[in-house]
Amino acid sequence: MTGLNCTALPNFSANTRLYENKKKSTKLAINWPFVFIFSIFLLAILPTISVAGEPASSDSITTAEKTDKALHRFDPIATKQLIQGALTAFYTPGMSVGVVHQGEVVFLDGFGQRNIQERRKVNADTYFRLASTSKAFTAAAVGILVDQGKLNWTDKVTQYLPEFQMQDAWVTREFTIKDLLVHHSGLAGGAGDSMIWPEPSGFSRAEVIHNLRYLTPLTSFRTEFAYSNVLYITAGEIIAKVSGMRYGDFIEQSIFAPLDMTCFAGDVPSVKLKNSAMSYAHNDNKGLYPVPRNSIQRAQQMSVAAGGIVCNARSMTKWVKALLSPETLPFSMSVLNAVWSPQTVLTISDSEEEWDNTLFKTYGLGWRIADMLGYKLISHTGTLSGYQAYVALLPELEVGVVVLNNGSNYGARSSVMQHILKSFIPSSKLPEDSPSDWVKAFVDLQAKQEANYLANYEPVREATTLMQVSNKQIIGTYQDNWFGRMLISGLEASKSLPNENHLRIESERMITLKGNVIPYEGNLFKVEWDNTNAASNAFLIIETNFKNEVTGLKMHPFVAKEKKRHEYRDMHFVKQTLSIKD
């Protein structure tokens, strides 16, 4: 099931691979406490390291930095050309980009189309969904409440939400507000996303929080990074409870209004929808096609605190400008230091090591903190099917960049971001083999990712045995403790309807999840969802008792090699009324 940071199985097309491949990490025997301390050490000394790696005097640093800033190579014309190339190469209809440098907006423009069918163009005021770049606003909102003395980062979650409960009682008691924001809960990455996506969700925020108790931990508490959207939703509810306002109202009044940002964390006014970007995806069969389930709606999204804020590039440059000039922020420097402080160690990718000479990479509170060629890099991406966002800052160079688009391939935002950031970094610091064409660099990277995927891909074997239960036995209602009901309906083949031997499955809560149930072998079936953009095909295992009565079902990804982390791992559906064997 697709969501903010998890997608369906990769659907490669030409040079395209969805962003999931980028997130793959290897299991290493790492001394994490040492790595974490070393990361903080590097973060602290970055401003005092010269190009050669030796400590420099304060006078020489000042001179060098002034020289560096004067030697940037940012070229608006070349940037526009690269953006157009990125839209074509990565099947992205439109994009809006803003660049801030030394307190001024030096680039702000729209490219391509926000609506292909209506031939509507993107401009700097076109609205996009921010996806996970919304998380920075949630963390900042908590910080504002800290400034106001209404809570502390280390307060226990149960102090404000007594109903909050994880599977382990000790973890429940010790879980702090900060723990909600740094992705080290012990849950599997993306756990609970099935209650959020595919939209529209049939779950309330209260139900999402209640259902946390049913999600099984994958690692120990506070030991490993695992991305969590449901915990940001939980943080949003604490903001609402402590402030006495709706989450969206608090964000808009406490952050957007002071910064003169025309963005929406609550309902979107109808007049603003007229300049909103439609969401699009791409595959070889359909080409570019709209994803209306993720399009910007008037009503606030249930997942707003995790990834539902709506904004445009013009307003986002005001956010970036304020972050680079903290005295203008609607919260204290103490809060900015807190959200930009390393908390959880992340894996460095090969491309980051090769292109950026990355030495450390961590997650803070709603932000990623790393280094790029010796400069501190503060950033976050946002991904929904049909929207891609990227916000990045190099504070020492006084540079901030915003990229928003309405496609589904990370290559578009990443190539544009690399091109812009690297144009502000002195050429003397760039690797000798640094790409000169970032669109080509990401096309080549995705080709390697595709080759690696195909080399390790193991097709699901063909079925070899016949069904052991009949359709009539399977038809019925199945209940899971937290995901709710799955309904299976269908017809038996007969003399009058010889071709009607099929079953249908649908989720009562997540109405986009509907599909065909196809016999595979024995008590194993294949689920082919109607909307392949919403979810990947799945195995369905029918459970029976000693009388061969159908008692329940479980689901698994339709893959040969199943990973520990998948969306169905905590689901177990029990049949509500047992059927009798024919």
N, C-alpha and C positions, 0 to 999 in steps of 0.2 A: 504494500500500500504506500502510495507516494506521500511525501510530506516535506517538511522544511529541510531536513537533512538526511532523508533516506528516500530512495527511489525504487521503482519496480526493477526487475532484472534489466541489465543493460540492453538498449535497443540501438545498436550502432547503425549509422547510415553514412556512407561515404567516409568523410574524415571526422565523423561525429561519434562521441561517446558521452553519455551522461556523466555528471560530475562524480558519481559514486566511486568510479575507479580511482579518482584522485585521493580518496580518503582511505584507501587500503593501507594498512600498516603491518609490519612484521613483528612477531613476538620475539623479543630479545631478552637476554638475561641482563637486565639493567639495574644498577644501584640507583633507584629513583630518588632517595633522599639526597645523595651526592649530586645527581643531575639537577635537582631543584635548587639546591644551594648554589651550585655553579652558575645556573641560569640567572639567579638574582644578583650574583657577583658580577656577571657580565653586563647585566642591565645597569648596574650602578656605575661601572667604570667606562661604559661606552663613550660618553662625552670627553673622556680624558685620554683616549687612545689615539695615537697618531697613525698615519697610513702604514708606517713601517712596523707598527705594533709596540713601539716604545713610548713611555710616558712623555708627554710634551709639556712645555711650560705654558702658563696661562696666556702669556703674550703671544706665543706662536700659535696657540689654538685660536685665539681671537682673529689673528691675521689670516690664518688658513681658512677659517670658517667664512670670513668675509669674502675671501677670494673664491671659495667654493660656490657661495650663493650667487656671485656675479657671473659665474661661468656656466650657468644652466643652459641647456640647449632646447628648451621647450619651444616648439614651433607649431602654432595653431593650424597652419595650412597642412603641414605633414600629419598632424594629429587627426584632422578631418579626413584626410585620405586613408589613414589607417583604420579609422572607425568604419568608413564605408566598406573597406575590405573585410573587416571583421564581421559585419552584418551579412555579407555574402557568404563568406567561408563557413560560418557557423549557423546558417539558417535562422537568423534572428531578424524579425521584421523591423524593429525600431529601437532606438537608444537615446538616452539623454545623459549628458556628461557635464560636470562642473568641476573647475579647478580653482583652488585658492592658493595664493602665494604671497607671503609677507603681508597678510592682512587684507589683500584685495582679491576679488574674483577676476581672474585673468582669462578664464575660458568658460563659457556657458552656452550650450547649444543643443538642439535636438536633431536627430537624424532618422531617416527611414519613416516607416508608417506605424501608427498606433492601431490602425484598423485596416487590414488589407482589403477586406470586402468593400468597405466604403471609401477606400483610398484617402484616409485621414492621416495627415502628417504629424510627427512628433515634434514638440517644441520644448523649451525649458520649463514650461508650466504644465506639461502633460503629467498626469498622475499615474504612478505605478504602485504596486504593493511592495513594501520594503522587505518582506519575508524576515529572515533572522537578523537583519540589521536593526529590527525593532527592539531586540534584546538590550541594546545599549540604552535605550530610553527607559526601559523597565528598571535596569540597574541604577540609572541616574535618579529615577523617581524614588527608589528606596533611599538613596543618598540624601535627597531633599528632606525626607522624613527624619533621617538621622540628624541633619542640620537643625531641624525644628525640635529636636529632643523628644520625638514621639516614639522612637525605637532605636535599637542598636543593631549593628551588623551581626553581633554574636547572640542576639536574643534567640531563644528557642522558638521554632515554628509553632509548636503546640500552645505557646503563650497567647498567640493571636488566632490560631485555628485549632481548637481542641479536637476537632474531628480528624485532623491529619494523622495518618498511620501508615508506616511502612511495615513490611512483613516481620522485621525484627524489632522487638520492644525496645532494646537499648538504642538502636539507630533512631527510632521514633523519638525517644526522649532527648537524644543529643543533637538532632538535626537543627541547624541554625538557619537564619535567613540567608547568611552568606553561602551556606551549603546549597541552597536552592539555585544559586547563580553561577557556580563554578564547575559544574558538570563532573562531580566525583562521588555521586550518590551510591555507587555499587550496582546500580541497575544496568541492564544491557543498553547500549546506545540506541536511542529511538524508542525505548520501551514506552508503551502507552500511546504511541502515535496513531495506532489504529482507532483511537477514540476521537482523533482530530481530523485525519484525512482518510480517504478522499472526501472533500467537502461536497455538500453541506453535512456537517456533523449533527447527529441526533443526540449528542451528549451535552449536558450542561457543565459548567465549570465545577459546580459542587459535586457532580457525579465523577468527573475526572479525578478530583482530589480524593474522593471516597475510594475509588478503585485502585489507588496506589498500593493499598494493602495486598492486592492480588498479584502484583508484579514481582517475580522472583529475582533476587539479586544474582548477578553474574560474577561479581568480584567483591572484595571487602570494601566496606565504607571508607571513603577518603583515600583510596590507594591508586585508582586509575581513572583516566579521562573516559567518559562515556556521555555523549551529547544527550541532553534531555529537554524536550519542549514542555512536557507536562509539569515540570518543576518551575519553569518560568510562568506558566499559567497559575500555579500555586502562589508564586511571588506577587503576581498581579492581584490576586484576591486579598493578600495581606495589605497591599497598597490601598485597595478600596476600603477595607475594614478600618485601618488605622486613620486614613484621611477623612473618612466619612463621606467620600464621594465615589462615583463610578470611576473605574480605572481610567477610562478614556477622558473623562472630564478633568481628572487630576493631571494627566499628562498634558492635555491641551492648555490648561490654565497655568500650570507650574513650569512648563518647558517651552511649548510652542508659542504661547502669547508673549512672554518676555523677550523671545528671540525673533518675534515677528515672522514666524513660520506658519504658512498656510497648509498645515498637515492635519490628519485626522486619525485619532486613536479611538474615536467613537463613531457615530453615524456619519456618513459622507453626504453632504448636501447635494440634492439632485442637480443643481446647476454645475457643480464640480465634476459630475459624472460625464458631462458633455465633452470634457477633454481628458478622458481616462483611456489608458492603453488596454486593449484586449489581449488576453494571454494566449500564447501559441506554443505548439510543440511541432516536432518534425519526425517523420520516418520515411523510408524509401518508398513505401506503398502509397501513402497519402500525401507526401510532400508536407508543406506547412499547413497546419489545421488548427482551428481555435480550440481552446480548452475553457469553455464557458463556466464550468463548475468552479474555476479559480479566479474568474474575472472579478473586478472590483464591484462590490455590491453596496447599496445604500446602508444597509444595516451593519452594525459592528460585528466582526468575526469573534466567535467564541475563543479563538486562539490569539487574540490581539496582543496579549502581553508577550507571547513567544514569537509572533511573526505576522501580525495582522494590521500593522499601521500602514496608512496610505499617505504618500507624499510625492513631491516633485523635486527635480534637480535644483531649481532656484531656491527653494526653502532649505534643502539639504546642504547647500553651500553656506547658508547662515549657521547651521549647526556646526559644520566643520570649521568655519571661521571663528566661532566662539570657543571651540575646543582648543584652537591654536592661540587664542587670546583669553585665557581662563578668567581674567578679571571681568569679562562680560557674561560669564555663565550664570545661570540662575541657581547655582549651588556652589559650595565652597571648594577651595583648592584641596582641602582634606578629602572631599568626596572624589574629586578627579584622581587624586593619587591612589585612592582605594580601588576604584574601578579599573585603573591602569596598572595595578600591582599583580605580578605573577602569582598564580594560585595552583594551577594544575599543569603538569608537563605534557606537551604534545609531541608527536612524532614528526621529525623533519623529513620531508619528501626528498627524493633524489633531485628533482628539478629545483627545489628551493636551495639545496646544497650547491648545485651546479651554477645556477643563475644568480643567486642572491648571497652566496657564501654564508648561509644561515648557520649560526652557532647555537642559538637557543630559540625555542618556540614554546610559548605557554599560553594558558587561558587565564584571563583575569575575571572581571565581573561584567559580562556582556561584551567583552572585547578580547581579541587575540593580541598578545604582546610578543614580538620577535625582533630579530635584527635583520637588516638588509644592507649588505656591503658596509657594515660598520655603523649604520645609523639605526636608531630605535624605530621600529615599525609598529604602529597601532592600527589594527584593521578588523574587519568582520565582513563576511559574505552573507548573502541571503538567497535561498533557493526554494522556489516552488515550481511545479510544472506550469510553465508559461510566464514566469517572472524570475529575473536574476538581478541581484543587487550587490554592490561592492563599495565599501567605504574604507579608505586608507589614509593614514597621516604619517608624515615624517616630521615630527615636531621640531627637531634640531634644524631642519632646512625650511621650516615654516611653510610646509606644503601639505595640502589636503585635497583628496580627489573623491568624487562621487560618480558612480556609474550605475545607471538604472536601465534595464531593458525588458522587453516582453517576449523573449525567447526561452529556450530550455537547454541551451548548451553553454557550459561554463567557459568555453574558449573565447566567446565574444567579450565578456566582461574582463577576463584575465589578460587577454592580449592587449586590450586598451589600457588597463591599469598598469601593466608592466611598461608599456611604451611611455606613459606619462611620468610615472615615478622615476624611471631610469633617465629620463630627459632632464630631471632636476638634480641628479647625482653627478658629481664631477666625473668626467670621462676617465680621469686618472685612477678612479676607484673601480671602474668596470673591469670584469675579467676580460682577458685578451680575446676570448672566443665568445663574448657576449653577443647574443643575436642582434642583428640590425633590423630584422623584420619579425616583429613579435607575432603577427598573424601566422606566418609560416612556421615559427617556432612551436606554436600550439597545435597547428595542423600536424606537424611531425610528431609532437608528443602524443597526441591522440591516436595517431597511426601506430605508435609503439604500444600504447595501452591496448589497442584493439588486437594487435598481434599477440600480446601477452595473454589477453583474455581468451583468445581462440586456442592458443597453445595449451592452456590449462582447462579448457572447457571439456566437460565430459557429458555427452548427451544422455538424456534419460533413456534407459533401455526399453525395448518394446515389451508389451504385456505377453504373458505366456500361458496364463490359466483363465478359466471362465469364472463368472460371477458366482458367489456363494449365497447371495441374498437377492431377493426380488425387489423391483421398484416399489411394489405395494408395501413391503416391509419397511422400506427406507422413508417413504413419504411421511412427513410429520413436522412437529415443532421441536427444536433443540435449544436448550438454555445453557448459557455460560454465566458464571458468577458475575463477571464484570462487563463482558462485551454484549450481553443480552441475547436475544433470540436470533437464530437462523431458521428460516422456513424452507423446507424442501417440498416441492410439489411436482406433479407430472402425471404421465399416463402410462399404462401398460400397453404393449403391443397386442393387437387382437386381429381377428379375421377382417373386421371392418376397417381397422386402422393399423395396418401392418407396419407402418413406418413411424408410429408414435411412441416408440420405446425410448423415451428420454425423460430426464429429470431437470428441474430448475431449482436453483438455490438463491436466496436473497437475505440480506441482513435487514432486520427490522429497524435498527438504529441508523445504520449507514446506508442510505437508500441508493447510493451509486453502486454499491456492491451487489450486482446481480449477474448470474451466469448460468451456463449449462453444466450439468454433472454427467460425465461420460464414463462408462465402465472402463477400467484399466486392467486389473486382474484380481481375482478373488474378491476380498472386501476393500480393495483399493480402487479409488475413482480419481478422475482428473476433473478439476474445476476450471473451465474456460470463462473468465469474466467477460461480460459484454464490452466493457470499456477497458481496453488494455493499457490505456494511459493512466488509469486510476489504480490498477493493481495487476500484479503478475499472476500467471496461472498457478494453481495450487494442487497438491495431493489432498484427497479427502479419505480418511480411514474410517470405515464403518466398524463399530464395536458391537459385539454380540455376546449373549450369555450362553450357558450350557444348553439352553433350549433353542439356540439359534434365533433368539429374539433380538432385534436391534435395540441396543441400550444407549448408544451415544455415538459421537464422532469426534475426531481430532483432525486438525489441518496442519500441513507442512508445505514448505516451498516446493514447487515443481522443478527440482534440481537433482542431479545425481549425487552431489556432495553437499550435504546440508551443514550450514554453519550454526554455531551455538546461538548466535543472535539472529532471530527472525521474528516477524510480527505475530506469528501464531503460537509462540512457545509457551505462553501462559493461558491459552484458551483450551477449554475442555467442555464440549457441549453434551448435555445429558438429554436424552429423548424424554419428552414430557408424558407420552402415553406409549407403552410398549405395543408393538404390532405382533400379531400371531403369525407364525410360519404358515405359508400356503399349504 
